[in-house]
């Protein structure tokens, strides 16, 4: 969608989840330079999402440890 050209379907995946048929289409830009830029941006975005998820898990773990520590101090 970056350059305005019509994307081309590269591969189609079909799978059943329960009784529903899910069809996923992998598309690409016909311009290789444009697709390379899009791929780089997608990798960058995925890395950012992964870092945010890791930070979220870390915060949850730290909060759980603080709660446990506070409970053990009150009991003593």
CHARMM internal coordinates of N, CA and C (Angstrom, degrees):
IC EDIT
DIST 1 N 1 CA 1.4442
DIST 1 CA 1 C 1.5196
ANGL 1 N 1 CA 1 C 110.86
DIST 1 C 2 N 1.2827
ANGL 1 CA 1 C 2 N 115.74
DIHE 1 N 1 CA 1 C 2 N -10.20
DIST 2 N 2 CA 1.4557
ANGL 1 C 2 N 2 CA 121.43
DIHE 1 CA 1 C 2 N 2 CA -175.68
DIST 2 CA 2 C 1.5241
ANGL 2 N 2 CA 2 C 112.18
DIHE 1 C 2 N 2 CA 2 C -67.13
DIST 2 C 3 N 1.3263
ANGL 2 CA 2 C 3 N 116.76
DIHE 2 N 2 CA 2 C 3 N -44.61
DIST 3 N 3 CA 1.4699
ANGL 2 C 3 N 3 CA 119.98
DIHE 2 CA 2 C 3 N 3 CA -175.50
DIST 3 CA 3 C 1.5260
ANGL 3 N 3 CA 3 C 112.32
DIHE 2 C 3 N 3 CA 3 C -97.63
DIST 3 C 4 N 1.3285
ANGL 3 CA 3 C 4 N 118.43
DIHE 3 N 3 CA 3 C 4 N -8.43
DIST 4 N 4 CA 1.4534
ANGL 3 C 4 N 4 CA 121.82
DIHE 3 CA 3 C 4 N 4 CA 178.00
DIST 4 CA 4 C 1.5180
ANGL 4 N 4 CA 4 C 114.60
DIHE 3 C 4 N 4 CA 4 C 91.87
DIST 4 C 5 N 1.3253
ANGL 4 CA 4 C 5 N 117.59
DIHE 4 N 4 CA 4 C 5 N -3.24
DIST 5 N 5 CA 1.4627
ANGL 4 C 5 N 5 CA 120.21
DIHE 4 CA 4 C 5 N 5 CA 178.71
DIST 5 CA 5 C 1.5283
ANGL 5 N 5 CA 5 C 109.17
DIHE 4 C 5 N 5 CA 5 C -78.66
DIST 5 C 6 N 1.3082
ANGL 5 CA 5 C 6 N 115.87
DIHE 5 N 5 CA 5 C 6 N 154.80
DIST 6 N 6 CA 1.4580
ANGL 5 C 6 N 6 CA 121.22
DIHE 5 CA 5 C 6 N 6 CA 178.46
DIST 6 CA 6 C 1.5219
ANGL 6 N 6 CA 6 C 108.45
DIHE 5 C 6 N 6 CA 6 C -72.20
DIST 6 C 7 N 1.3352
ANGL 6 CA 6 C 7 N 115.92
DIHE 6 N 6 CA 6 C 7 N 128.50
DIST 7 N 7 CA 1.4642
ANGL 6 C 7 N 7 CA 120.57
DIHE 6 CA 6 C 7 N 7 CA -178.57
DIST 7 CA 7 C 1.5265
ANGL 7 N 7 CA 7 C 110.08
DIHE 6 C 7 N 7 CA 7 C -74.47
DIST 7 C 8 N 1.3199
ANGL 7 CA 7 C 8 N 115.87
DIHE 7 N 7 CA 7 C 8 N 152.09
DIST 8 N 8 CA 1.4505
ANGL 7 C 8 N 8 CA 123.55
DIHE 7 CA 7 C 8 N 8 CA -177.85
DIST 8 CA 8 C 1.5225
ANGL 8 N 8 CA 8 C 108.73
DIHE 7 C 8 N 8 CA 8 C -106.89
DIST 8 C 9 N 1.3335
ANGL 8 CA 8 C 9 N 117.07
DIHE 8 N 8 CA 8 C 9 N 136.06
DIST 9 N 9 CA 1.4631
ANGL 8 C 9 N 9 CA 121.25
DIHE 8 CA 8 C 9 N 9 CA 177.06
DIST 9 CA 9 C 1.5218
ANGL 9 N 9 CA 9 C 107.78
DIHE 8 C 9 N 9 CA 9 C -75.61
DIST 9 C 10 N 1.3348
ANGL 9 CA 9 C 10 N 115.82
DIHE 9 N 9 CA 9 C 10 N 120.13
DIST 10 N 10 CA 1.4560
ANGL 9 C 10 N 10 CA 121.26
DIHE 9 CA 9 C 10 N 10 CA -178.30
DIST 10 CA 10 C 1.5277
ANGL 10 N 10 CA 10 C 110.54
DIHE 9 C 10 N 10 CA 10 C -90.69
DIST 10 C 11 N 1.3510
ANGL 10 CA 10 C 11 N 115.69
DIHE 10 N 10 CA 10 C 11 N -43.54
DIST 11 N 11 CA 1.4517
ANGL 10 C 11 N 11 CA 119.75
DIHE 10 CA 10 C 11 N 11 CA -177.09
DIST 11 CA 11 C 1.5191
ANGL 11 N 11 CA 11 C 108.83
DIHE 10 C 11 N 11 CA 11 C -152.88
DIST 11 C 12 N 1.3293
ANGL 11 CA 11 C 12 N 115.96
DIHE 11 N 11 CA 11 C 12 N 147.78
DIST 12 N 12 CA 1.4530
ANGL 11 C 12 N 12 CA 121.99
DIHE 11 CA 11 C 12 N 12 CA 177.86
DIST 12 CA 12 C 1.5197
ANGL 12 N 12 CA 12 C 108.61
DIHE 11 C 12 N 12 CA 12 C -121.67
DIST 12 C 13 N 1.3436
ANGL 12 CA 12 C 13 N 115.40
DIHE 12 N 12 CA 12 C 13 N 129.24
DIST 13 N 13 CA 1.4583
ANGL 12 C 13 N 13 CA 121.61
DIHE 12 CA 12 C 13 N 13 CA 177.92
DIST 13 CA 13 C 1.5236
ANGL 13 N 13 CA 13 C 108.32
DIHE 12 C 13 N 13 CA 13 C -110.33
DIST 13 C 14 N 1.3333
ANGL 13 CA 13 C 14 N 116.98
DIHE 13 N 13 CA 13 C 14 N 135.69
DIST 14 N 14 CA 1.4579
ANGL 13 C 14 N 14 CA 121.83
DIHE 13 CA 13 C 14 N 14 CA 175.51
DIST 14 CA 14 C 1.5236
ANGL 14 N 14 CA 14 C 107.50
DIHE 13 C 14 N 14 CA 14 C -124.38
DIST 14 C 15 N 1.3418
ANGL 14 CA 14 C 15 N 114.91
DIHE 14 N 14 CA 14 C 15 N 131.83
DIST 15 N 15 CA 1.4526
ANGL 14 C 15 N 15 CA 119.11
DIHE 14 CA 14 C 15 N 15 CA 177.52
DIST 15 CA 15 C 1.5183
ANGL 15 N 15 CA 15 C 109.38
DIHE 14 C 15 N 15 CA 15 C -148.51
DIST 15 C 16 N 1.3089
ANGL 15 CA 15 C 16 N 115.52
DIHE 15 N 15 CA 15 C 16 N 151.61
DIST 16 N 16 CA 1.4486
ANGL 15 C 16 N 16 CA 121.34
DIHE 15 CA 15 C 16 N 16 CA 176.47
DIST 16 CA 16 C 1.5149
ANGL 16 N 16 CA 16 C 109.36
DIHE 15 C 16 N 16 CA 16 C -99.58
DIST 16 C 17 N 1.3181
ANGL 16 CA 16 C 17 N 115.48
DIHE 16 N 16 CA 16 C 17 N 130.68
DIST 17 N 17 CA 1.4563
ANGL 16 C 17 N 17 CA 121.74
DIHE 16 CA 16 C 17 N 17 CA 172.37
DIST 17 CA 17 C 1.5193
ANGL 17 N 17 CA 17 C 104.65
DIHE 16 C 17 N 17 CA 17 C -120.79
DIST 17 C 18 N 1.3240
ANGL 17 CA 17 C 18 N 114.84
DIHE 17 N 17 CA 17 C 18 N 108.73
DIST 18 N 18 CA 1.4599
ANGL 17 C 18 N 18 CA 119.08
DIHE 17 CA 17 C 18 N 18 CA -171.71
DIST 18 CA 18 C 1.5174
ANGL 18 N 18 CA 18 C 107.74
DIHE 17 C 18 N 18 CA 18 C 67.15
DIST 18 C 19 N 1.3146
ANGL 18 CA 18 C 19 N 116.63
DIHE 18 N 18 CA 18 C 19 N -124.20
DIST 19 N 19 CA 1.4689
ANGL 18 C 19 N 19 CA 120.11
DIHE 18 CA 18 C 19 N 19 CA 178.37
DIST 19 CA 19 C 1.5291
ANGL 19 N 19 CA 19 C 111.50
DIHE 18 C 19 N 19 CA 19 C -104.76
DIST 19 C 20 N 1.3263
ANGL 19 CA 19 C 20 N 117.73
DIHE 19 N 19 CA 19 C 20 N 7.30
DIST 20 N 20 CA 1.4632
ANGL 19 C 20 N 20 CA 121.82
DIHE 19 CA 19 C 20 N 20 CA -178.14
DIST 20 CA 20 C 1.5209
ANGL 20 N 20 CA 20 C 111.15
DIHE 19 C 20 N 20 CA 20 C -98.16
DIST 20 C 21 N 1.3160
ANGL 20 CA 20 C 21 N 116.43
DIHE 20 N 20 CA 20 C 21 N 135.80
DIST 21 N 21 CA 1.4609
ANGL 20 C 21 N 21 CA 122.14
DIHE 20 CA 20 C 21 N 21 CA 174.55
DIST 21 CA 21 C 1.5266
ANGL 21 N 21 CA 21 C 108.27
DIHE 20 C 21 N 21 CA 21 C -89.83
DIST 21 C 22 N 1.3280
ANGL 21 CA 21 C 22 N 116.36
DIHE 21 N 21 CA 21 C 22 N 122.26
DIST 22 N 22 CA 1.4558
ANGL 21 C 22 N 22 CA 122.09
DIHE 21 CA 21 C 22 N 22 CA 178.81
DIST 22 CA 22 C 1.5268
ANGL 22 N 22 CA 22 C 107.77
DIHE 21 C 22 N 22 CA 22 C -108.10
DIST 22 C 23 N 1.3306
ANGL 22 CA 22 C 23 N 115.88
DIHE 22 N 22 CA 22 C 23 N 125.60
DIST 23 N 23 CA 1.4588
ANGL 22 C 23 N 23 CA 121.74
DIHE 22 CA 22 C 23 N 23 CA 179.58
DIST 23 CA 23 C 1.5259
ANGL 23 N 23 CA 23 C 107.60
DIHE 22 C 23 N 23 CA 23 C -113.71
DIST 23 C 24 N 1.3286
ANGL 23 CA 23 C 24 N 116.30
DIHE 23 N 23 CA 23 C 24 N 122.63
DIST 24 N 24 CA 1.4566
ANGL 23 C 24 N 24 CA 121.83
DIHE 23 CA 23 C 24 N 24 CA 178.56
DIST 24 CA 24 C 1.5192
ANGL 24 N 24 CA 24 C 108.07
DIHE 23 C 24 N 24 CA 24 C -117.62
DIST 24 C 25 N 1.3229
ANGL 24 CA 24 C 25 N 116.17
DIHE 24 N 24 CA 24 C 25 N 130.83
DIST 25 N 25 CA 1.4605
ANGL 24 C 25 N 25 CA 120.66
DIHE 24 CA 24 C 25 N 25 CA 179.51
DIST 25 CA 25 C 1.5207
ANGL 25 N 25 CA 25 C 109.49
DIHE 24 C 25 N 25 CA 25 C -113.90
DIST 25 C 26 N 1.3152
ANGL 25 CA 25 C 26 N 115.70
DIHE 25 N 25 CA 25 C 26 N 126.78
DIST 26 N 26 CA 1.4559
ANGL 25 C 26 N 26 CA 122.71
DIHE 25 CA 25 C 26 N 26 CA 175.77
DIST 26 CA 26 C 1.5209
ANGL 26 N 26 CA 26 C 107.26
DIHE 25 C 26 N 26 CA 26 C -92.76
DIST 26 C 27 N 1.3354
ANGL 26 CA 26 C 27 N 115.83
DIHE 26 N 26 CA 26 C 27 N 121.46
DIST 27 N 27 CA 1.4615
ANGL 26 C 27 N 27 CA 119.72
DIHE 26 CA 26 C 27 N 27 CA -177.10
DIST 27 CA 27 C 1.5270
ANGL 27 N 27 CA 27 C 110.34
DIHE 26 C 27 N 27 CA 27 C -117.65
DIST 27 C 28 N 1.3092
ANGL 27 CA 27 C 28 N 115.41
DIHE 27 N 27 CA 27 C 28 N 160.91
DIST 28 N 28 CA 1.4626
ANGL 27 C 28 N 28 CA 121.73
DIHE 27 CA 27 C 28 N 28 CA 178.69
DIST 28 CA 28 C 1.5237
ANGL 28 N 28 CA 28 C 108.93
DIHE 27 C 28 N 28 CA 28 C -147.17
DIST 28 C 29 N 1.3092
ANGL 28 CA 28 C 29 N 114.26
DIHE 28 N 28 CA 28 C 29 N 156.53
DIST 29 N 29 CA 1.4580
ANGL 28 C 29 N 29 CA 120.40
DIHE 28 CA 28 C 29 N 29 CA 176.78
DIST 29 CA 29 C 1.5340
ANGL 29 N 29 CA 29 C 108.60
DIHE 28 C 29 N 29 CA 29 C -79.59
DIST 29 C 30 N 1.3275
ANGL 29 CA 29 C 30 N 118.11
DIHE 29 N 29 CA 29 C 30 N 138.81
DIST 30 N 30 CA 1.4552
ANGL 29 C 30 N 30 CA 119.32
DIHE 29 CA 29 C 30 N 30 CA 179.06
DIST 30 CA 30 C 1.5326
ANGL 30 N 30 CA 30 C 112.88
DIHE 29 C 30 N 30 CA 30 C -68.23
DIST 30 C 31 N 1.3334
ANGL 30 CA 30 C 31 N 117.41
DIHE 30 N 30 CA 30 C 31 N -17.35
DIST 31 N 31 CA 1.4649
ANGL 30 C 31 N 31 CA 122.09
DIHE 30 CA 30 C 31 N 31 CA 177.61
DIST 31 CA 31 C 1.5298
ANGL 31 N 31 CA 31 C 108.60
DIHE 30 C 31 N 31 CA 31 C -88.89
DIST 31 C 32 N 1.3459
ANGL 31 CA 31 C 32 N 118.83
DIHE 31 N 31 CA 31 C 32 N 110.81
DIST 32 N 32 CA 1.4669
ANGL 31 C 32 N 32 CA 121.19
DIHE 31 CA 31 C 32 N 32 CA -175.62
DIST 32 CA 32 C 1.5281
ANGL 32 N 32 CA 32 C 113.68
DIHE 31 C 32 N 32 CA 32 C -60.37
DIST 32 C 33 N 1.3307
ANGL 32 CA 32 C 33 N 117.73
DIHE 32 N 32 CA 32 C 33 N -35.28
DIST 33 N 33 CA 1.4642
ANGL 32 C 33 N 33 CA 119.90
DIHE 32 CA 32 C 33 N 33 CA 179.32
DIST 33 CA 33 C 1.5282
ANGL 33 N 33 CA 33 C 110.58
DIHE 32 C 33 N 33 CA 33 C -65.15
DIST 33 C 34 N 1.3119
ANGL 33 CA 33 C 34 N 115.93
DIHE 33 N 33 CA 33 C 34 N -43.58
DIST 34 N 34 CA 1.4558
ANGL 33 C 34 N 34 CA 120.90
DIHE 33 CA 33 C 34 N 34 CA 178.95
DIST 34 CA 34 C 1.5338
ANGL 34 N 34 CA 34 C 109.97
DIHE 33 C 34 N 34 CA 34 C -64.17
DIST 34 C 35 N 1.3296
ANGL 34 CA 34 C 35 N 117.33
DIHE 34 N 34 CA 34 C 35 N -43.36
DIST 35 N 35 CA 1.4588
ANGL 34 C 35 N 35 CA 120.87
DIHE 34 CA 34 C 35 N 35 CA -179.29
DIST 35 CA 35 C 1.5257
ANGL 35 N 35 CA 35 C 110.87
DIHE 34 C 35 N 35 CA 35 C -64.06
DIST 35 C 36 N 1.3160
ANGL 35 CA 35 C 36 N 117.95
DIHE 35 N 35 CA 35 C 36 N -36.22
DIST 36 N 36 CA 1.4663
ANGL 35 C 36 N 36 CA 121.35
DIHE 35 CA 35 C 36 N 36 CA 177.37
DIST 36 CA 36 C 1.5200
ANGL 36 N 36 CA 36 C 110.49
DIHE 35 C 36 N 36 CA 36 C -62.05
DIST 36 C 37 N 1.3250
ANGL 36 CA 36 C 37 N 116.96
DIHE 36 N 36 CA 36 C 37 N -42.46
DIST 37 N 37 CA 1.4634
ANGL 36 C 37 N 37 CA 121.24
DIHE 36 CA 36 C 37 N 37 CA 178.84
DIST 37 CA 37 C 1.5324
ANGL 37 N 37 CA 37 C 109.78
DIHE 36 C 37 N 37 CA 37 C -64.84
DIST 37 C 38 N 1.3252
ANGL 37 CA 37 C 38 N 117.01
DIHE 37 N 37 CA 37 C 38 N -42.74
DIST 38 N 38 CA 1.4632
ANGL 37 C 38 N 38 CA 121.30
DIHE 37 CA 37 C 38 N 38 CA 179.22
DIST 38 CA 38 C 1.5261
ANGL 38 N 38 CA 38 C 110.02
DIHE 37 C 38 N 38 CA 38 C -63.42
DIST 38 C 39 N 1.3290
ANGL 38 CA 38 C 39 N 117.38
DIHE 38 N 38 CA 38 C 39 N -43.46
DIST 39 N 39 CA 1.4647
ANGL 38 C 39 N 39 CA 120.97
DIHE 38 CA 38 C 39 N 39 CA 179.18
DIST 39 CA 39 C 1.5209
ANGL 39 N 39 CA 39 C 111.22
DIHE 38 C 39 N 39 CA 39 C -60.66
DIST 39 C 40 N 1.3239
ANGL 39 CA 39 C 40 N 116.98
DIHE 39 N 39 CA 39 C 40 N -42.58
DIST 40 N 40 CA 1.4678
ANGL 39 C 40 N 40 CA 120.38
DIHE 39 CA 39 C 40 N 40 CA 178.33
DIST 40 CA 40 C 1.5235
ANGL 40 N 40 CA 40 C 110.82
DIHE 39 C 40 N 40 CA 40 C -61.52
DIST 40 C 41 N 1.3315
ANGL 40 CA 40 C 41 N 116.07
DIHE 40 N 40 CA 40 C 41 N -43.08
DIST 41 N 41 CA 1.4666
ANGL 40 C 41 N 41 CA 120.23
DIHE 40 CA 40 C 41 N 41 CA -179.77
DIST 41 CA 41 C 1.5287
ANGL 41 N 41 CA 41 C 110.83
DIHE 40 C 41 N 41 CA 41 C -65.60
DIST 41 C 42 N 1.3296
ANGL 41 CA 41 C 42 N 117.36
DIHE 41 N 41 CA 41 C 42 N -39.06
DIST 42 N 42 CA 1.4585
ANGL 41 C 42 N 42 CA 120.49
DIHE 41 CA 41 C 42 N 42 CA 178.28
DIST 42 CA 42 C 1.5278
ANGL 42 N 42 CA 42 C 111.42
DIHE 41 C 42 N 42 CA 42 C -64.09
DIST 42 C 43 N 1.3235
ANGL 42 CA 42 C 43 N 117.14
DIHE 42 N 42 CA 42 C 43 N -40.88
DIST 43 N 43 CA 1.4619
ANGL 42 C 43 N 43 CA 121.14
DIHE 42 CA 42 C 43 N 43 CA 177.67
DIST 43 CA 43 C 1.5295
ANGL 43 N 43 CA 43 C 110.00
DIHE 42 C 43 N 43 CA 43 C -63.85
DIST 43 C 44 N 1.3142
ANGL 43 CA 43 C 44 N 116.13
DIHE 43 N 43 CA 43 C 44 N -43.11
DIST 44 N 44 CA 1.4671
ANGL 43 C 44 N 44 CA 121.16
DIHE 43 CA 43 C 44 N 44 CA 178.60
DIST 44 CA 44 C 1.5285
ANGL 44 N 44 CA 44 C 110.79
DIHE 43 C 44 N 44 CA 44 C -61.45
DIST 44 C 45 N 1.3391
ANGL 44 CA 44 C 45 N 116.94
DIHE 44 N 44 CA 44 C 45 N -45.30
DIST 45 N 45 CA 1.4619
ANGL 44 C 45 N 45 CA 121.41
DIHE 44 CA 44 C 45 N 45 CA 179.34
DIST 45 CA 45 C 1.5295
ANGL 45 N 45 CA 45 C 111.31
DIHE 44 C 45 N 45 CA 45 C -63.70
DIST 45 C 46 N 1.3303
ANGL 45 CA 45 C 46 N 117.18
DIHE 45 N 45 CA 45 C 46 N -41.23
DIST 46 N 46 CA 1.4686
ANGL 45 C 46 N 46 CA 120.76
DIHE 45 CA 45 C 46 N 46 CA 179.42
DIST 46 CA 46 C 1.5159
ANGL 46 N 46 CA 46 C 110.56
DIHE 45 C 46 N 46 CA 46 C -64.44
DIST 46 C 47 N 1.3244
ANGL 46 CA 46 C 47 N 117.07
DIHE 46 N 46 CA 46 C 47 N -40.41
DIST 47 N 47 CA 1.4591
ANGL 46 C 47 N 47 CA 120.94
DIHE 46 CA 46 C 47 N 47 CA 178.34
DIST 47 CA 47 C 1.5279
ANGL 47 N 47 CA 47 C 110.22
DIHE 46 C 47 N 47 CA 47 C -62.06
DIST 47 C 48 N 1.3190
ANGL 47 CA 47 C 48 N 117.11
DIHE 47 N 47 CA 47 C 48 N -42.03
DIST 48 N 48 CA 1.4574
ANGL 47 C 48 N 48 CA 121.55
DIHE 47 CA 47 C 48 N 48 CA 178.43
DIST 48 CA 48 C 1.5282
ANGL 48 N 48 CA 48 C 110.97
DIHE 47 C 48 N 48 CA 48 C -63.21
DIST 48 C 49 N 1.3461
ANGL 48 CA 48 C 49 N 117.24
DIHE 48 N 48 CA 48 C 49 N -43.36
DIST 49 N 49 CA 1.4630
ANGL 48 C 49 N 49 CA 120.36
DIHE 48 CA 48 C 49 N 49 CA 177.98
DIST 49 CA 49 C 1.5183
ANGL 49 N 49 CA 49 C 111.32
DIHE 48 C 49 N 49 CA 49 C -63.40
DIST 49 C 50 N 1.3434
ANGL 49 CA 49 C 50 N 116.64
DIHE 49 N 49 CA 49 C 50 N -40.97
DIST 50 N 50 CA 1.4623
ANGL 49 C 50 N 50 CA 120.53
DIHE 49 CA 49 C 50 N 50 CA 178.59
DIST 50 CA 50 C 1.5277
ANGL 50 N 50 CA 50 C 111.29
DIHE 49 C 50 N 50 CA 50 C -62.91
DIST 50 C 51 N 1.3335
ANGL 50 CA 50 C 51 N 117.32
DIHE 50 N 50 CA 50 C 51 N -41.93
DIST 51 N 51 CA 1.4608
ANGL 50 C 51 N 51 CA 121.30
DIHE 50 CA 50 C 51 N 51 CA 178.95
DIST 51 CA 51 C 1.5215
ANGL 51 N 51 CA 51 C 111.05
DIHE 50 C 51 N 51 CA 51 C -64.48
DIST 51 C 52 N 1.3297
ANGL 51 CA 51 C 52 N 117.01
DIHE 51 N 51 CA 51 C 52 N -40.51
DIST 52 N 52 CA 1.4652
ANGL 51 C 52 N 52 CA 120.59
DIHE 51 CA 51 C 52 N 52 CA 178.17
DIST 52 CA 52 C 1.5232
ANGL 52 N 52 CA 52 C 111.01
DIHE 51 C 52 N 52 CA 52 C -64.89
DIST 52 C 53 N 1.3205
ANGL 52 CA 52 C 53 N 117.08
DIHE 52 N 52 CA 52 C 53 N -41.45
DIST 53 N 53 CA 1.4599
ANGL 52 C 53 N 53 CA 121.27
DIHE 52 CA 52 C 53 N 53 CA 178.83
DIST 53 CA 53 C 1.5285
ANGL 53 N 53 CA 53 C 110.45
DIHE 52 C 53 N 53 CA 53 C -63.86
DIST 53 C 54 N 1.3222
ANGL 53 CA 53 C 54 N 117.04
DIHE 53 N 53 CA 53 C 54 N -42.67
DIST 54 N 54 CA 1.4608
ANGL 53 C 54 N 54 CA 121.31
DIHE 53 CA 53 C 54 N 54 CA 178.20
DIST 54 CA 54 C 1.5276
ANGL 54 N 54 CA 54 C 110.54
DIHE 53 C 54 N 54 CA 54 C -62.77
DIST 54 C 55 N 1.3303
ANGL 54 CA 54 C 55 N 117.28
DIHE 54 N 54 CA 54 C 55 N -42.47
DIST 55 N 55 CA 1.4659
ANGL 54 C 55 N 55 CA 121.37
DIHE 54 CA 54 C 55 N 55 CA 178.28
DIST 55 CA 55 C 1.5271
ANGL 55 N 55 CA 55 C 110.28
DIHE 54 C 55 N 55 CA 55 C -63.84
DIST 55 C 56 N 1.3107
ANGL 55 CA 55 C 56 N 117.22
DIHE 55 N 55 CA 55 C 56 N -38.69
DIST 56 N 56 CA 1.4579
ANGL 55 C 56 N 56 CA 121.25
DIHE 55 CA 55 C 56 N 56 CA 178.92
DIST 56 CA 56 C 1.5248
ANGL 56 N 56 CA 56 C 110.73
DIHE 55 C 56 N 56 CA 56 C -64.62
DIST 56 C 57 N 1.3121
ANGL 56 CA 56 C 57 N 117.51
DIHE 56 N 56 CA 56 C 57 N -45.41
DIST 57 N 57 CA 1.4621
ANGL 56 C 57 N 57 CA 121.69
DIHE 56 CA 56 C 57 N 57 CA 178.06
DIST 57 CA 57 C 1.5274
ANGL 57 N 57 CA 57 C 109.78
DIHE 56 C 57 N 57 CA 57 C -61.97
DIST 57 C 58 N 1.3226
ANGL 57 CA 57 C 58 N 116.94
DIHE 57 N 57 CA 57 C 58 N -41.98
DIST 58 N 58 CA 1.4651
ANGL 57 C 58 N 58 CA 121.46
DIHE 57 CA 57 C 58 N 58 CA 179.26
DIST 58 CA 58 C 1.5365
ANGL 58 N 58 CA 58 C 110.68
DIHE 57 C 58 N 58 CA 58 C -61.86
DIST 58 C 59 N 1.3428
ANGL 58 CA 58 C 59 N 117.16
DIHE 58 N 58 CA 58 C 59 N -44.44
DIST 59 N 59 CA 1.4626
ANGL 58 C 59 N 59 CA 121.07
DIHE 58 CA 58 C 59 N 59 CA 178.73
DIST 59 CA 59 C 1.5235
ANGL 59 N 59 CA 59 C 111.29
DIHE 58 C 59 N 59 CA 59 C -62.82
DIST 59 C 60 N 1.3242
ANGL 59 CA 59 C 60 N 117.30
DIHE 59 N 59 CA 59 C 60 N -41.45
DIST 60 N 60 CA 1.4589
ANGL 59 C 60 N 60 CA 120.81
DIHE 59 CA 59 C 60 N 60 CA 178.95
DIST 60 CA 60 C 1.5259
ANGL 60 N 60 CA 60 C 110.95
DIHE 59 C 60 N 60 CA 60 C -63.75
DIST 60 C 61 N 1.3305
ANGL 60 CA 60 C 61 N 116.35
DIHE 60 N 60 CA 60 C 61 N -41.80
DIST 61 N 61 CA 1.4595
ANGL 60 C 61 N 61 CA 120.60
DIHE 60 CA 60 C 61 N 61 CA 178.90
DIST 61 CA 61 C 1.5213
ANGL 61 N 61 CA 61 C 110.75
DIHE 60 C 61 N 61 CA 61 C -64.18
DIST 61 C 62 N 1.3302
ANGL 61 CA 61 C 62 N 117.21
DIHE 61 N 61 CA 61 C 62 N -43.82
DIST 62 N 62 CA 1.4665
ANGL 61 C 62 N 62 CA 120.72
DIHE 61 CA 61 C 62 N 62 CA 179.45
DIST 62 CA 62 C 1.5227
ANGL 62 N 62 CA 62 C 111.07
DIHE 61 C 62 N 62 CA 62 C -64.33
DIST 62 C 63 N 1.3265
ANGL 62 CA 62 C 63 N 117.61
DIHE 62 N 62 CA 62 C 63 N -39.55
DIST 63 N 63 CA 1.4627
ANGL 62 C 63 N 63 CA 121.10
DIHE 62 CA 62 C 63 N 63 CA 178.86
DIST 63 CA 63 C 1.5189
ANGL 63 N 63 CA 63 C 110.47
DIHE 62 C 63 N 63 CA 63 C -64.65
DIST 63 C 64 N 1.3208
ANGL 63 CA 63 C 64 N 116.83
DIHE 63 N 63 CA 63 C 64 N -40.23
DIST 64 N 64 CA 1.4637
ANGL 63 C 64 N 64 CA 121.01
DIHE 63 CA 63 C 64 N 64 CA 178.65
DIST 64 CA 64 C 1.5262
ANGL 64 N 64 CA 64 C 109.90
DIHE 63 C 64 N 64 CA 64 C -64.58
DIST 64 C 65 N 1.3191
ANGL 64 CA 64 C 65 N 116.99
DIHE 64 N 64 CA 64 C 65 N -41.86
DIST 65 N 65 CA 1.4676
ANGL 64 C 65 N 65 CA 120.42
DIHE 64 CA 64 C 65 N 65 CA 178.48
DIST 65 CA 65 C 1.5238
ANGL 65 N 65 CA 65 C 111.03
DIHE 64 C 65 N 65 CA 65 C -64.41
DIST 65 C 66 N 1.3440
ANGL 65 CA 65 C 66 N 117.63
DIHE 65 N 65 CA 65 C 66 N -39.99
DIST 66 N 66 CA 1.4677
ANGL 65 C 66 N 66 CA 120.67
DIHE 65 CA 65 C 66 N 66 CA 178.17
DIST 66 CA 66 C 1.5225
ANGL 66 N 66 CA 66 C 110.76
DIHE 65 C 66 N 66 CA 66 C -63.48
DIST 66 C 67 N 1.3253
ANGL 66 CA 66 C 67 N 117.30
DIHE 66 N 66 CA 66 C 67 N -43.43
DIST 67 N 67 CA 1.4653
ANGL 66 C 67 N 67 CA 120.57
DIHE 66 CA 66 C 67 N 67 CA 178.80
DIST 67 CA 67 C 1.5217
ANGL 67 N 67 CA 67 C 110.63
DIHE 66 C 67 N 67 CA 67 C -61.86
DIST 67 C 68 N 1.3307
ANGL 67 CA 67 C 68 N 116.44
DIHE 67 N 67 CA 67 C 68 N -44.42
DIST 68 N 68 CA 1.4619
ANGL 67 C 68 N 68 CA 120.51
DIHE 67 CA 67 C 68 N 68 CA 179.37
DIST 68 CA 68 C 1.5125
ANGL 68 N 68 CA 68 C 110.40
DIHE 67 C 68 N 68 CA 68 C -62.56
DIST 68 C 69 N 1.3111
ANGL 68 CA 68 C 69 N 117.13
DIHE 68 N 68 CA 68 C 69 N -42.04
DIST 69 N 69 CA 1.4646
ANGL 68 C 69 N 69 CA 122.36
DIHE 68 CA 68 C 69 N 69 CA -179.96
DIST 69 CA 69 C 1.5317
ANGL 69 N 69 CA 69 C 109.86
DIHE 68 C 69 N 69 CA 69 C -64.22
DIST 69 C 70 N 1.3360
ANGL 69 CA 69 C 70 N 117.19
DIHE 69 N 69 CA 69 C 70 N -43.94
DIST 70 N 70 CA 1.4579
ANGL 69 C 70 N 70 CA 120.98
DIHE 69 CA 69 C 70 N 70 CA 179.60
DIST 70 CA 70 C 1.5193
ANGL 70 N 70 CA 70 C 112.32
DIHE 69 C 70 N 70 CA 70 C -64.35
DIST 70 C 71 N 1.3201
ANGL 70 CA 70 C 71 N 117.27
DIHE 70 N 70 CA 70 C 71 N -39.27
DIST 71 N 71 CA 1.4628
ANGL 70 C 71 N 71 CA 121.45
DIHE 70 CA 70 C 71 N 71 CA 178.52
DIST 71 CA 71 C 1.5249
ANGL 71 N 71 CA 71 C 110.19
DIHE 70 C 71 N 71 CA 71 C -65.95
DIST 71 C 72 N 1.3228
ANGL 71 CA 71 C 72 N 116.95
DIHE 71 N 71 CA 71 C 72 N -41.95
DIST 72 N 72 CA 1.4672
ANGL 71 C 72 N 72 CA 119.95
DIHE 71 CA 71 C 72 N 72 CA -178.92
DIST 72 CA 72 C 1.5350
ANGL 72 N 72 CA 72 C 110.49
DIHE 71 C 72 N 72 CA 72 C -68.17
DIST 72 C 73 N 1.3322
ANGL 72 CA 72 C 73 N 118.74
DIHE 72 N 72 CA 72 C 73 N -32.15
DIST 73 N 73 CA 1.4640
ANGL 72 C 73 N 73 CA 121.24
DIHE 72 CA 72 C 73 N 73 CA 177.93
DIST 73 CA 73 C 1.5272
ANGL 73 N 73 CA 73 C 110.64
DIHE 72 C 73 N 73 CA 73 C -70.96
DIST 73 C 74 N 1.3136
ANGL 73 CA 73 C 74 N 117.76
DIHE 73 N 73 CA 73 C 74 N -37.67
DIST 74 N 74 CA 1.4651
ANGL 73 C 74 N 74 CA 121.02
DIHE 73 CA 73 C 74 N 74 CA 179.30
DIST 74 CA 74 C 1.5239
ANGL 74 N 74 CA 74 C 111.23
DIHE 73 C 74 N 74 CA 74 C -68.42
DIST 74 C 75 N 1.3200
ANGL 74 CA 74 C 75 N 116.87
DIHE 74 N 74 CA 74 C 75 N -33.51
DIST 75 N 75 CA 1.4634
ANGL 74 C 75 N 75 CA 121.53
DIHE 74 CA 74 C 75 N 75 CA -179.12
DIST 75 CA 75 C 1.5162
ANGL 75 N 75 CA 75 C 111.23
DIHE 74 C 75 N 75 CA 75 C -72.41
DIST 75 C 76 N 1.3275
ANGL 75 CA 75 C 76 N 117.63
DIHE 75 N 75 CA 75 C 76 N -26.67
DIST 76 N 76 CA 1.4687
ANGL 75 C 76 N 76 CA 121.34
DIHE 75 CA 75 C 76 N 76 CA -176.59
DIST 76 CA 76 C 1.4838
ANGL 76 N 76 CA 76 C 113.20
DIHE 75 C 76 N 76 CA 76 C -82.30
END
COOR INIT
IC SEED 1 N 1 CA 1 C
IC BUILD
